Amino acid sequence: MTFRAPHEMHVKRFSRNLGLGIVLLGFVALVFALTVVKVTQGAVLHQNDGKPAPQVEAGS
């Protein structure tokens, strides 16, 4: 059984896919790291994050 050498197109496609995979893994790692930092700092998450939470007045 003989194995043929991969075509030039397949070699280029593999290297492009590998580069894209590395970039995507880096992005996922960045989002994960930011999430861990935010959670460990005890930040309160709101639906409209960045704005103060509305205060409910008693007796209204």
Order of alpha helices (4+ residues) and beta strands (2+ residues): alpha
